[in-house]
Amino acid sequence: MPDQPAGQHRDPAHQSDRQADAIVPDTKDWTWTLQRPCPDCGFDARAVTAQAIATSTLESTAPWTAVLQRPTATRRPEPQVWSPLEYACHVRDVCRVFDERVALMLAQEAPRFANWDQDQTALSDRYGEQDPPVVAAELQEAAARVAGRFAGVRDDQWARTGLRSDGAEFTVLTLGQYFLHDLAHHLVDVGA
């Protein structure tokens, strides 16, 4: 999971040029979504089994191709809210980061994950300027890769642990559940 977890991400993308359009970073700790349903998107991580994570990953990322074909995909619905394109770039990168984290958890005992600043990534990678068809293809590729990673987890590996940079501890199972909440939540963010 991103180190500043899922939700309606706020990105300071235009802070220097348009203070009024600044997106405030989301600094909430969203690990509570592992204990109760999210009231914003309805996702209940507790209901997700280990065996469902890979399939749910593919199901939760499939709608992005259509989202990125919308004529409004590159436009922010409000100045302080990411565009569908920016959300899609974030989801693509979430898939990549989680793939790396699961691989690390399977290879090492209780690894500590490197910090990932999702807001800085959005700025430095210029999410809003990326090409929607390219992002759609990259997102599907990243989703397939992380789904394959989760599909390959053995029964005895689901309890392996890893630590986020803020100290939050996850098992492979809870990391997968947390990851799926991020995917589900962002589909709601873009009305998909």
ABEGO torsion letter per residue (X at the ends): XBABBBEBBBBAAAAAABAAABBBBBABBAAAAAABBBAAAGBBAAABBAAAAAAAAAAAAAAAAAAAABAAAABBABAABBBAAAAAAAAAAAAAAAAAAAAAAAABBGBBBBBBBAAAAAAAAGAAABBAAAAAAAAAAAAAAAAAAAAABBAAAAABBBBBAAGBBBBAAAAAAAAAAAAAAAAAAAGX
